[in-house]
Amino acid sequence: MVIYHVVVYQERLLLSGDAHRTIIQLVGSRGASERVPLAERSAEYAIHCPTSLGALLLVRLEAPPTTTSVWYCSKVAVTTPEGGVSLFPCYRFVSSSTSLALRDSIAKFVFDDVRPIELDQRINELMYLRQTYRWSCYDDGLPDTMKADDIMSLPAEVRFSVSKATDMILTVSKALVELGLQSFLSSQQRWSSLHQIHQLCQQTRTPTCRLVEHLWREDWFFGHQFLNGANPTLIRRCTEIPPNMAVTEETVELSLGGGVSLSQEMERGNLFVVDYRLLDGLPANTVNGQQNYLTAPLVLLHLNSNNQLLPVAIQLKQSPGETNPVFVPQDLEADWLTAKTFVRSADFADHELRSHFLRTHVMSELFAMATLRNFPMVHPLYKLLVPHFRFTLEIDALARQLLLSDGGSLKEYTAVGGAATLEFLRRASASLTYRDLCLPDDITGRGLDSIPGYYYRDDGLRLWDIIHRYVGGVVSYYYHGDDDVIRDSELHSWINEIIVFGRLGDERKGFPKSFTSVLELTYFVTMVIFNASAQHAAVNDAQVDYFGWMPNAPVGLRRPPPACRGCCSERSLLDCLPDPNATAHGLATVYLLSKKPADFVPLGGSMEQHFTENVPVEMAARFRSDLKHLSCDIRARNVGLKLPYVYLDAATVEDSVTR
């Protein structure tokens, strides 16, 4: 008689009960153990067998159809009679009629599974996953999403924990109250003064937001936000003036300073452009019964000898004409400030839907769905990727329900809401390329390798390199060469679903449709993890800082753009700004999106134990060490900055898209 000592790890999560009446059975290469019922208050068991089971292959967990308990099993540890310890990751809920076959934590490819029982388990797991995680067409012009009638119909494993669910419920229901905004909800009148806006915005005033309120009129701060604000992904080096922008040497002569010309500064690489063409022609929303206005500005900026990035020309609509003047800093102060405010409102719209929702939320859901449907838990890429999809499916379902659907705050209270929302997302999705999602290529493609003071680039590239080194180490450990990549059928099913259900097959988008080398695979997986963690942090966490002072990022504008110079005043600008009701809803939304969750997990900080082999465990430890060193470097640099750039501090970057 031999004894196997078994420890069943149970966690108290949302809706979790106890393991009472669940059956456990060990399966080895020489046979199976008896079926042992788990006790209500015990985690450790001794399973007696007449002889050794040989190599342990599976742990089976089965719950009878009559059980009413739902419990969460994180893992099962088995000590064999020979003294070895095997870990069987689970991270699943066990409920009525559940039948799980858990594999040992040692990662394996499909071509490594030579025993029929292992191959059958692998096939059965994938069949279950594809039935559980089904694709749904949200819109013909966007990547598909997970099919779910409502939040409650999502699989329990991808739903929020108790603390996360409580945090979200309380935040949604009380955000307006927490911010002291409820008294403004009944007001749809025009603003009497900027001081009145100050009173509304004061509850969202972080230290950075206080600076923004003082600096929002300044030209250097306007330029700074294109590099280090909430939307640092649009600006690019200008190699020729856009043909639809009516700018000449004379237009910007005074702004550039004496002794230099437009062509000279362009040749030196000192001119930059921001183009909001995706907003052109969209039907602006009607908010609280009042028509809002959307513009598609073109902005020309100049890097001066003091390394300040200053706007030198703003054209508010795409087509030049007599009623579409080019504004310059020498115009009347009210004209120039109004032009910049229209740009900032356009930037808010582009940020929320393109930079934030599409590029991080939607794409992470796409990658998560493909991972959950095509990799069994024993696959090394499942182990590498799954921590970076924690809560992503539920937060995206909530975003569609609470922000983007009819009655949602973005749909109802922003200029890019209403019919404009989906049309803009379609345009942004159609224009998205693989290079856009790969930070090194994106920075080079936009010509921003050398512009000084671009901390999003500096910190982001270091984070990319750290993630890439970790991913490369893990991928190379398991894929012994390019041939292993080519013959991994599950890998090719994964990328095929990403391309097909992401609608990424257009050659001009540049997404790989297959992998033929370890290097290609490493780069793609790095992109997936970076966008789910670092990129989301960069565009999400800055919102309350830069959008908390409403005039710096109006959710919409209630007057058309000025059609001539000399027709603006502070009164006309106040009349442009969104009413108090829309402003309150906008502030509550960015507060909700920016608020740090109660169960925050930093990049590399997942407690789930998927890898147990020494080499990947050591690589993960080095990954965390590299992230810690980067965090220290960023904090040291920020001490000397008037506006610290904190959004890619590795200690504050979340492991996945959860808000």
C-alpha positions as CSV (number, residue, x, y, z in Angstrom):
1,M,0.0,0.0,0.0
2,V,1.3,3.5,-1.0
3,I,0.0,6.9,0.1
4,Y,-0.4,10.0,-2.0
5,H,-0.7,13.2,0.0
6,V,-3.0,15.7,-1.7
7,V,-3.6,19.4,-0.9
8,V,-6.5,21.1,-2.5
9,Y,-6.2,24.9,-2.6
10,Q,-9.5,26.7,-2.4
11,E,-10.0,30.4,-2.6
12,R,-12.9,32.5,-1.4
13,L,-14.0,34.4,-4.4
14,L,-17.3,35.8,-5.7
15,L,-20.1,33.2,-5.2
16,S,-17.6,30.6,-3.9
17,G,-18.8,28.0,-1.5
18,D,-17.0,24.8,-0.3
19,A,-15.7,21.6,-1.9
20,H,-18.1,19.3,0.0
21,R,-19.2,16.3,-2.1
22,T,-16.7,17.0,-5.0
23,I,-14.9,13.8,-6.0
24,I,-11.1,13.8,-6.5
25,Q,-9.2,11.0,-8.4
26,L,-5.6,10.7,-9.4
27,V,-4.7,9.2,-12.8
28,G,-1.2,7.9,-13.5
29,S,0.5,6.0,-16.3
30,R,-0.1,2.7,-14.5
31,G,-3.7,3.2,-13.4
32,A,-6.0,5.4,-11.3
33,S,-6.7,5.8,-7.6
34,E,-10.0,5.3,-5.9
35,R,-12.5,8.2,-6.1
36,V,-12.3,10.2,-2.9
37,P,-15.0,12.7,-1.7
38,L,-13.7,16.0,-0.5
39,A,-14.7,17.1,3.0
40,E,-16.4,20.3,3.9
41,R,-13.6,21.8,6.1
42,S,-10.5,20.0,5.0
43,A,-7.8,20.8,2.4
44,E,-5.4,17.9,2.9
45,Y,-6.1,14.3,2.0
46,A,-4.3,10.9,2.0
47,I,-5.2,8.8,-0.9
48,H,-4.2,5.1,-0.5
49,C,-3.3,3.0,-3.5
50,P,-2.3,-0.7,-3.7
51,T,0.8,0.2,-5.8
52,S,2.3,3.2,-7.4
53,L,0.3,4.9,-10.1
54,G,3.5,5.6,-12.1
55,A,3.9,9.0,-13.7
56,L,1.0,11.2,-12.5
57,L,-0.9,12.5,-15.6
58,L,-4.2,13.9,-14.4
59,V,-6.2,15.0,-11.3
60,R,-9.9,14.6,-11.9
61,L,-12.4,16.8,-10.0
62,E,-16.1,15.9,-10.4
63,A,-19.1,17.5,-8.7
64,P,-22.4,15.6,-8.8
65,P,-25.4,17.2,-10.4
66,T,-27.2,17.4,-7.0
67,T,-24.6,19.7,-5.4
68,T,-25.6,23.3,-4.7
69,S,-22.2,24.6,-3.8
70,V,-19.9,26.6,-6.1
71,W,-16.3,26.7,-5.1
72,Y,-13.0,28.0,-6.6
73,C,-10.1,25.6,-6.9
74,S,-6.8,27.4,-7.6
75,K,-4.6,24.3,-7.7
76,V,-4.0,20.8,-6.4
77,A,-0.6,19.7,-5.0
78,V,0.3,16.0,-4.9
79,T,3.2,14.5,-3.0
80,T,3.9,11.0,-4.4
81,P,5.1,8.0,-2.4
82,E,8.5,8.5,-4.0
83,G,8.7,12.0,-2.5
84,G,8.2,14.1,-5.6
85,V,5.7,17.0,-5.6
86,S,3.5,17.7,-8.6
87,L,1.4,20.8,-9.0
88,F,-1.9,20.8,-11.0
89,P,-3.1,24.3,-11.8
90,C,-6.8,24.8,-11.9
91,Y,-8.1,28.4,-11.4
92,R,-11.6,27.3,-12.1
93,F,-15.0,27.2,-10.4
94,V,-16.4,23.8,-9.5
95,S,-20.1,23.5,-9.5
96,S,-23.0,21.1,-10.3
97,S,-22.0,18.5,-12.9
98,T,-18.5,19.9,-13.3
99,S,-15.9,17.4,-14.5
100,L,-12.4,18.7,-14.7
101,A,-9.2,16.9,-15.7
102,L,-6.2,18.9,-14.5
103,R,-2.8,18.5,-16.1
104,D,0.6,18.7,-14.4
105,S,2.1,22.2,-14.4
106,I,4.9,21.2,-16.8
107,A,4.1,23.0,-20.0
108,K,3.7,20.9,-23.1
109,F,2.9,21.4,-26.8
110,V,0.4,19.3,-28.6
111,F,3.2,17.4,-30.3
112,D,4.6,16.5,-26.9
113,D,1.4,14.6,-25.9
114,V,2.2,11.0,-26.9
115,R,-0.1,9.3,-24.4
116,P,-3.7,8.9,-25.7
117,I,-5.1,9.9,-22.3
118,E,-3.2,13.2,-22.4
119,L,-4.2,13.9,-26.0
120,D,-7.8,13.2,-25.2
121,Q,-7.7,15.5,-22.3
122,R,-6.3,18.3,-24.4
123,I,-8.9,17.8,-27.1
124,N,-11.7,17.7,-24.6
125,E,-10.5,20.9,-22.9
126,L,-10.4,22.8,-26.1
127,M,-13.9,21.6,-27.1
128,Y,-15.2,22.8,-23.7
129,L,-13.4,26.2,-24.1
130,R,-14.8,26.8,-27.6
131,Q,-18.3,26.1,-26.4
132,T,-17.8,28.4,-23.4
133,Y,-16.1,31.3,-25.1
134,R,-18.0,32.1,-28.2
135,W,-17.4,34.9,-30.7
136,S,-20.1,37.5,-31.2
137,C,-20.3,40.3,-33.9
138,Y,-20.6,43.6,-32.1
139,D,-20.4,45.5,-35.4
140,D,-19.3,44.5,-38.9
141,G,-16.5,47.1,-38.8
142,L,-15.0,46.1,-35.5
143,P,-13.2,43.1,-34.0
144,D,-15.6,40.5,-32.6
145,T,-16.3,40.2,-28.9
146,M,-17.3,37.5,-26.5
147,K,-20.9,36.3,-26.8
148,A,-22.8,37.1,-23.6
149,D,-26.4,38.1,-23.0
150,D,-25.4,40.1,-20.0
151,I,-22.6,40.3,-17.3
152,M,-24.1,37.5,-15.3
153,S,-23.8,35.1,-18.3
154,L,-20.1,35.4,-18.5
155,P,-18.1,32.4,-17.3
156,A,-17.4,32.7,-13.5
157,E,-13.6,32.4,-14.1
158,V,-13.5,35.7,-16.0
159,R,-15.8,37.7,-13.8
160,F,-14.7,40.1,-11.1
161,S,-13.6,39.0,-7.6
162,V,-15.7,40.1,-4.6
163,S,-13.5,43.2,-3.9
164,K,-13.4,44.2,-7.6
165,A,-17.2,43.7,-8.0
166,T,-17.9,45.7,-4.9
167,D,-15.5,48.4,-5.9
168,M,-17.1,48.8,-9.3
169,I,-20.7,48.7,-8.0
170,L,-19.9,51.4,-5.4
171,T,-18.0,53.5,-7.8
172,V,-20.6,53.5,-10.5
173,S,-23.5,54.2,-8.1
174,K,-21.7,56.8,-6.0
175,A,-19.2,58.5,-8.3
176,L,-21.4,61.6,-8.7
177,V,-22.0,61.7,-5.0
178,E,-18.3,61.1,-4.1
179,L,-17.3,64.0,-6.3
180,G,-20.0,66.2,-4.9
181,L,-21.5,66.7,-8.4
182,Q,-25.2,65.8,-7.8
183,S,-26.1,69.5,-7.4
184,F,-25.0,70.2,-11.0
185,L,-27.1,67.4,-12.6
186,S,-30.2,69.6,-12.8
187,S,-28.3,72.4,-14.6
188,Q,-28.2,72.7,-18.4
189,Q,-27.5,76.4,-18.4
190,R,-24.5,78.2,-19.7
191,W,-21.5,78.9,-17.4
192,S,-21.3,82.2,-15.7
193,S,-17.5,82.1,-15.3
194,L,-14.5,79.9,-15.1
195,H,-14.8,80.1,-11.3
196,Q,-18.1,78.2,-11.5
197,I,-16.3,75.5,-13.5
198,H,-13.6,75.5,-10.8
199,Q,-16.2,74.8,-8.2
200,L,-17.6,71.8,-10.1
201,C,-14.1,70.4,-10.9
202,Q,-12.5,70.8,-7.5
203,Q,-13.4,67.3,-6.3
204,T,-11.4,65.7,-9.1
205,R,-8.4,67.9,-8.6
206,T,-5.3,65.7,-8.2
207,P,-2.0,67.5,-7.8
208,T,-1.4,67.3,-11.5
209,C,-5.0,68.4,-12.2
210,R,-4.4,71.5,-10.1
211,L,-1.4,72.3,-12.3
212,V,-3.4,71.7,-15.4
213,E,-6.0,74.3,-14.3
214,H,-3.2,76.9,-14.0
215,L,-1.5,75.9,-17.2
216,W,-4.2,75.0,-19.7
217,R,-4.0,78.4,-21.5
218,E,-0.2,78.1,-22.0
219,D,1.1,77.2,-25.5
220,W,4.0,75.1,-24.1
221,F,1.5,73.1,-22.0
222,F,-0.7,72.6,-25.1
223,G,2.3,71.1,-26.9
224,H,3.4,69.1,-23.9
225,Q,0.1,67.1,-23.8
226,F,0.8,65.7,-27.3
227,L,3.9,64.1,-25.9
228,N,3.1,63.3,-22.2
229,G,-0.6,63.8,-21.7
230,A,-3.4,61.2,-21.9
231,N,-3.2,60.8,-25.7
232,P,0.5,60.7,-26.7
233,T,0.0,58.5,-29.8
234,L,-1.1,61.0,-32.6
235,I,1.7,63.5,-33.0
236,R,4.2,62.8,-35.8
237,R,7.1,64.6,-37.4
238,C,6.1,66.8,-40.3
239,T,8.0,66.2,-43.5
240,E,5.6,68.2,-45.7
241,I,2.7,70.5,-44.9
242,P,-0.5,68.5,-45.4
243,P,-2.0,69.6,-48.7
244,N,-5.3,70.4,-47.1
245,M,-3.7,72.7,-44.5
246,A,-3.6,76.4,-45.7
247,V,-0.2,77.2,-44.1
248,T,2.5,79.2,-45.9
249,E,5.9,80.6,-44.9
250,E,4.1,83.9,-44.1
251,T,1.5,82.2,-41.9
252,V,4.0,81.0,-39.4
253,E,6.9,83.5,-39.9
254,L,6.4,85.3,-36.6
255,S,5.8,82.1,-34.6
256,L,9.0,80.5,-35.8
257,G,11.2,83.4,-34.8
258,G,13.6,85.4,-36.7
259,G,16.2,84.0,-39.0
260,V,14.4,80.6,-39.8
261,S,11.9,79.6,-42.4
262,L,9.2,76.9,-42.5
263,S,11.2,74.8,-45.0
264,Q,14.4,75.1,-43.0
265,E,12.7,74.0,-39.8
266,M,11.0,71.1,-41.6
267,E,14.3,70.0,-43.0
268,R,15.9,70.1,-39.5
269,G,13.1,67.9,-38.1
270,N,11.6,70.6,-35.9
271,L,8.1,70.6,-37.2
272,F,5.3,68.3,-36.0
273,V,1.7,67.7,-37.0
274,V,-1.4,66.3,-35.3
275,D,-4.2,65.3,-37.7
276,Y,-7.7,64.4,-36.4
277,R,-9.0,63.5,-39.9
278,L,-10.8,60.4,-38.5
279,L,-13.3,62.8,-36.9
280,D,-14.1,64.6,-40.2
281,G,-17.7,64.6,-41.2
282,L,-19.0,62.7,-38.2
283,P,-22.6,63.5,-37.1
284,A,-22.0,65.3,-33.8
285,N,-24.3,64.2,-30.9
286,T,-27.2,66.1,-29.4
287,V,-26.6,66.4,-25.7
288,N,-29.5,67.4,-23.3
289,G,-31.5,68.6,-26.3
290,Q,-28.7,70.9,-27.6
291,Q,-26.7,70.2,-30.8
292,N,-23.0,69.7,-30.2
293,Y,-20.1,70.2,-32.6
294,L,-17.2,68.1,-33.6
295,T,-14.2,69.4,-35.6
296,A,-11.3,67.5,-37.3
297,P,-8.4,69.9,-36.6
298,L,-5.0,70.0,-38.1
299,V,-2.3,71.3,-35.7
300,L,1.2,72.4,-36.7
301,L,3.8,72.5,-33.9
302,H,7.4,73.8,-33.7
303,L,10.2,72.6,-31.5
304,N,12.0,75.8,-30.6
305,S,15.6,76.3,-29.5
306,N,14.5,75.9,-25.8
307,N,13.2,72.5,-26.6
308,Q,9.6,73.7,-26.1
309,L,7.0,72.2,-28.4
310,L,4.7,75.1,-29.4
311,P,1.7,75.3,-31.6
312,V,2.2,77.7,-34.5
313,A,-0.9,77.0,-36.6
314,I,-4.4,75.5,-36.1
315,Q,-6.9,74.8,-38.8
316,L,-10.2,73.5,-37.2
317,K,-11.6,71.7,-40.3
318,Q,-10.0,69.5,-42.9
319,S,-11.0,71.4,-46.0
320,P,-9.4,74.9,-46.3
321,G,-11.7,77.8,-47.2
322,E,-12.7,81.3,-46.3
323,T,-14.8,80.1,-43.3
324,N,-12.1,77.8,-42.1
325,P,-9.3,80.2,-41.1
326,V,-5.8,79.1,-39.9
327,F,-5.4,80.4,-36.3
328,V,-1.9,81.5,-35.1
329,P,-0.6,82.6,-31.7
330,Q,-0.6,86.2,-32.8
331,D,-4.3,86.3,-33.1
332,L,-6.5,87.7,-30.4
333,E,-6.1,85.8,-27.2
334,A,-9.7,84.7,-27.2
335,D,-9.5,83.5,-30.8
336,W,-6.3,81.5,-30.1
337,L,-7.7,80.0,-26.9
338,T,-10.9,79.0,-28.6
339,A,-9.0,77.3,-31.4
340,K,-6.9,75.3,-28.9
341,T,-10.1,74.4,-27.0
342,F,-11.7,72.9,-30.1
343,V,-8.5,70.9,-30.6
344,R,-8.6,69.6,-27.0
345,S,-12.2,68.6,-27.4
346,A,-11.3,66.6,-30.5
347,D,-8.4,65.1,-28.6
348,F,-10.8,63.9,-25.9
349,A,-13.0,62.2,-28.5
350,D,-10.1,60.5,-30.2
351,H,-8.6,59.4,-26.9
352,E,-11.6,57.8,-25.4
353,L,-12.6,55.8,-28.5
354,R,-9.4,55.2,-30.5
355,S,-6.4,55.4,-28.1
356,H,-8.2,53.9,-25.1
357,F,-11.2,51.8,-25.9
358,L,-10.2,50.4,-29.3
359,R,-6.4,50.0,-29.0
360,T,-6.3,48.6,-25.5
361,H,-9.7,47.3,-24.5
362,V,-11.0,45.9,-27.8
363,M,-7.7,44.5,-28.9
364,S,-7.0,42.9,-25.5
365,E,-10.4,41.2,-25.6
366,L,-9.6,39.9,-29.1
367,F,-6.3,38.4,-27.9
368,A,-7.9,37.1,-24.7
369,M,-10.7,35.3,-26.6
370,A,-8.3,33.7,-29.0
371,T,-6.1,32.6,-26.1
372,L,-8.9,31.1,-24.1
373,R,-10.3,29.2,-27.2
374,N,-7.1,27.9,-28.7
375,F,-4.6,27.2,-25.9
376,P,-5.2,24.5,-23.2
377,M,-3.9,25.4,-19.8
378,V,-0.8,23.2,-20.3
379,H,0.4,25.2,-23.3
380,P,3.3,27.5,-22.4
381,L,1.7,30.5,-24.2
382,Y,-1.5,30.1,-22.2
383,K,0.6,30.2,-19.0
384,L,2.5,33.3,-20.3
385,L,-0.5,35.2,-21.5
386,V,-3.5,34.5,-19.2
387,P,-2.5,36.7,-16.3
388,H,-2.7,39.7,-18.7
389,F,-6.4,39.1,-19.4
390,R,-7.6,39.1,-15.9
391,F,-11.1,40.7,-15.8
392,T,-10.7,42.0,-19.3
393,L,-13.8,40.3,-20.7
394,E,-16.1,41.6,-18.0
395,I,-14.7,45.2,-18.0
396,D,-15.2,45.3,-21.8
397,A,-18.8,44.0,-21.5
398,L,-19.4,46.7,-18.8
399,A,-17.9,49.4,-21.1
400,R,-20.2,48.5,-23.9
401,Q,-23.2,48.4,-21.5
402,L,-22.5,51.4,-19.3
403,L,-20.5,53.7,-21.5
404,L,-21.2,53.0,-25.2
405,S,-24.8,51.7,-25.3
406,D,-27.9,53.9,-25.4
407,G,-28.0,55.7,-22.0
408,G,-24.3,55.2,-21.4
409,S,-22.3,58.3,-20.4
410,L,-20.0,58.5,-23.4
411,K,-22.9,57.8,-25.8
412,E,-25.3,60.3,-24.2
413,Y,-23.1,63.2,-23.0
414,T,-20.2,63.6,-25.4
415,A,-20.1,65.2,-28.9
416,V,-18.7,61.9,-30.3
417,G,-21.6,60.0,-28.8
418,G,-24.9,59.1,-30.6
419,A,-24.4,57.9,-34.1
420,A,-20.8,59.2,-34.2
421,T,-19.6,56.6,-31.7
422,L,-19.7,53.5,-33.9
423,E,-18.8,55.3,-37.1
424,F,-15.6,56.7,-35.5
425,L,-14.7,53.3,-34.0
426,R,-15.2,51.7,-37.5
427,R,-12.8,54.3,-39.0
428,A,-10.3,53.9,-36.3
429,S,-10.4,50.1,-36.6
430,A,-10.0,50.3,-40.4
431,S,-6.9,52.4,-40.0
432,L,-5.3,50.3,-37.3
433,T,-2.0,48.6,-38.2
434,Y,0.4,46.2,-36.6
435,R,3.0,48.9,-36.4
436,D,0.6,51.1,-34.4
437,L,0.5,48.4,-31.6
438,C,4.3,47.8,-31.6
439,L,5.8,50.7,-29.7
440,P,9.3,50.7,-31.2
441,D,7.8,50.7,-34.8
442,D,5.2,53.2,-33.9
443,I,7.7,55.7,-32.5
444,T,10.0,55.3,-35.5
445,G,7.1,55.5,-37.9
446,R,5.9,58.8,-36.4
447,G,9.5,60.1,-36.6
448,L,9.7,60.7,-32.9
449,D,12.9,58.8,-32.0
450,S,14.8,61.9,-31.0
451,I,12.4,64.6,-29.9
452,P,13.5,65.6,-26.3
453,G,11.2,65.3,-23.3
454,Y,9.0,62.5,-24.7
455,Y,8.7,60.5,-21.5
456,Y,5.9,58.3,-22.8
457,R,8.5,57.1,-25.4
458,D,11.4,56.8,-23.0
459,D,9.6,54.9,-20.3
460,G,7.5,52.9,-22.8
461,L,10.5,51.7,-24.8
462,R,12.3,50.6,-21.6
463,L,9.1,48.7,-20.5
464,W,8.8,47.2,-24.0
465,D,12.4,46.0,-23.8
466,I,11.9,44.4,-20.3
467,I,8.7,42.6,-21.5
468,H,10.5,41.5,-24.7
469,R,13.4,40.1,-22.8
470,Y,11.1,38.1,-20.5
471,V,8.9,36.9,-23.3
472,G,11.9,36.0,-25.4
473,G,13.4,34.0,-22.6
474,V,10.2,32.0,-22.0
475,V,9.4,31.4,-25.7
476,S,13.0,30.3,-26.5
477,Y,13.0,27.9,-23.5
478,Y,9.9,26.1,-24.8
479,Y,10.3,26.5,-28.6
480,H,13.7,24.9,-29.2
481,G,13.8,26.3,-32.7
482,D,11.8,27.7,-35.6
483,D,10.6,24.2,-36.5
484,D,8.8,24.0,-33.2
485,V,7.0,27.2,-34.0
486,I,6.0,25.9,-37.4
487,R,4.6,22.6,-36.2
488,D,2.6,24.1,-33.3
489,S,-0.9,23.7,-34.7
490,E,-2.5,25.3,-31.6
491,L,-0.4,28.4,-32.2
492,H,-1.5,28.7,-35.8
493,S,-5.2,28.3,-34.8
494,W,-4.6,31.1,-32.3
495,I,-3.2,33.6,-34.8
496,N,-5.8,32.6,-37.4
497,E,-8.6,33.5,-35.0
498,I,-7.0,36.8,-34.2
499,I,-6.8,37.7,-37.9
500,V,-10.2,36.4,-38.8
501,F,-12.3,37.6,-35.9
502,G,-10.2,40.8,-35.5
503,R,-10.8,41.6,-39.2
504,L,-7.1,42.2,-39.6
505,G,-6.5,40.3,-42.8
506,D,-5.9,43.3,-45.1
507,E,-2.3,43.1,-46.1
508,R,-1.9,46.9,-45.6
509,K,-2.5,46.4,-41.9
510,G,0.7,44.3,-41.6
511,F,-0.5,41.8,-39.1
512,P,1.3,38.4,-39.3
513,K,-1.1,35.6,-40.5
514,S,1.3,32.8,-39.3
515,F,4.6,32.5,-37.5
516,T,7.7,30.9,-38.9
517,S,10.3,31.9,-36.3
518,V,10.8,32.3,-32.6
519,L,11.7,35.9,-33.2
520,E,8.4,36.7,-34.9
521,L,6.4,35.0,-32.2
522,T,8.3,36.7,-29.4
523,Y,7.7,40.2,-30.9
524,F,3.9,39.5,-31.3
525,V,3.5,38.2,-27.8
526,T,5.4,41.2,-26.4
527,M,3.0,43.4,-28.3
528,V,0.0,41.6,-26.7
529,I,1.3,41.9,-23.2
530,F,2.5,45.5,-23.6
531,N,-0.9,46.7,-24.9
532,A,-2.8,45.0,-22.1
533,S,-0.6,46.5,-19.4
534,A,1.7,49.4,-20.2
535,Q,-0.2,50.9,-23.2
536,H,-3.5,50.8,-21.3
537,A,-1.8,52.4,-18.2
538,A,-0.4,55.2,-20.4
539,V,-3.8,56.2,-21.9
540,N,-6.1,55.3,-19.0
541,D,-4.4,56.5,-15.8
542,A,-3.7,60.1,-17.0
543,Q,-7.4,60.8,-17.6
544,V,-8.4,62.4,-14.3
545,D,-5.1,64.4,-14.2
546,Y,-5.6,65.9,-17.7
547,F,-9.3,65.7,-18.2
548,G,-10.3,66.6,-14.6
549,W,-10.2,70.3,-15.5
550,M,-13.0,70.4,-18.0
551,P,-11.9,73.3,-20.2
552,N,-8.7,71.4,-21.0
553,A,-10.7,68.4,-22.4
554,P,-14.4,69.3,-23.1
555,V,-16.6,66.3,-23.7
556,G,-18.3,68.3,-26.4
557,L,-18.8,71.9,-27.6
558,R,-22.1,73.7,-28.0
559,R,-21.2,76.3,-30.6
560,P,-19.8,75.8,-34.1
561,P,-16.1,76.5,-34.6
562,P,-15.3,80.2,-35.3
563,A,-15.6,81.0,-39.0
564,C,-13.4,84.1,-38.9
565,R,-10.8,85.9,-36.8
566,G,-11.8,88.5,-34.2
567,C,-15.2,87.0,-33.4
568,C,-14.3,85.2,-30.1
569,S,-14.4,86.3,-26.5
570,E,-14.3,84.7,-23.1
571,R,-18.1,84.9,-23.1
572,S,-18.3,83.0,-26.4
573,L,-15.9,80.4,-25.2
574,L,-17.9,79.8,-22.0
575,D,-21.0,79.4,-24.2
576,C,-19.1,76.8,-26.2
577,L,-18.3,74.6,-23.2
578,P,-20.5,71.6,-22.3
579,D,-23.3,72.4,-19.8
580,P,-22.9,71.5,-16.1
581,N,-24.9,68.3,-16.4
582,A,-22.8,66.9,-19.3
583,T,-19.6,68.1,-17.5
584,A,-20.6,66.3,-14.3
585,H,-21.2,63.1,-16.2
586,G,-17.9,63.4,-18.1
587,L,-15.9,64.0,-14.9
588,A,-17.6,61.0,-13.1
589,T,-16.7,58.8,-16.1
590,V,-13.0,59.7,-16.2
591,Y,-12.9,59.4,-12.4
592,L,-14.4,55.9,-12.6
593,L,-11.9,54.9,-15.4
594,S,-8.9,56.3,-13.6
595,K,-9.6,55.1,-10.1
596,K,-7.1,52.5,-8.9
597,P,-8.9,49.3,-8.1
598,A,-9.0,47.8,-4.7
599,D,-7.4,44.5,-5.9
600,F,-4.8,46.1,-8.1
601,V,-2.2,43.6,-9.5
602,P,1.0,45.3,-10.9
603,L,2.7,44.1,-14.0
604,G,4.4,40.8,-13.3
605,G,2.6,40.5,-9.9
606,S,0.1,37.8,-10.6
607,M,-0.2,35.3,-7.8
608,E,-1.4,32.5,-10.1
609,Q,1.2,29.8,-10.3
610,H,1.2,28.6,-13.9
611,F,4.9,28.0,-14.4
612,T,6.8,25.7,-12.0
613,E,10.0,24.7,-14.1
614,N,13.1,26.4,-12.7
615,V,14.1,28.3,-15.8
616,P,10.8,30.2,-16.4
617,V,10.4,30.8,-12.7
618,E,13.9,32.4,-12.6
619,M,13.0,34.4,-15.7
620,A,9.8,35.7,-14.0
621,A,11.9,36.8,-11.0
622,R,14.3,38.7,-13.2
623,F,11.4,40.3,-14.9
624,R,10.1,41.6,-11.6
625,S,13.6,42.8,-10.7
626,D,13.9,44.7,-14.0
627,L,10.6,46.3,-13.4
628,K,11.5,47.4,-9.9
629,H,14.8,49.0,-11.2
630,L,12.8,50.8,-13.9
631,S,10.4,52.1,-11.3
632,C,13.2,53.5,-9.2
633,D,14.8,55.2,-12.2
634,I,11.5,56.8,-13.3
635,R,10.8,58.1,-9.8
636,A,14.3,59.6,-9.5
637,R,13.8,61.4,-12.8
638,N,10.4,62.7,-11.9
639,V,11.8,64.5,-8.9
640,G,13.2,67.1,-11.2
641,L,10.1,67.6,-13.4
642,K,7.5,70.3,-13.1
643,L,5.0,67.8,-14.5
644,P,6.1,64.3,-13.5
645,Y,5.4,61.5,-15.9
646,V,4.1,58.7,-13.7
647,Y,1.9,56.6,-16.0
648,L,4.5,54.1,-17.0
649,D,6.1,53.7,-13.6
650,A,6.2,49.9,-13.6
651,A,5.0,49.8,-10.0
652,T,1.7,51.5,-11.0
653,V,1.2,49.7,-14.3
654,E,-1.6,47.1,-14.0
655,D,-1.1,43.6,-15.3
656,S,-4.2,43.6,-17.4
657,V,-7.1,45.8,-18.7
658,T,-9.4,45.9,-15.7
659,R,-10.9,49.4,-15.8
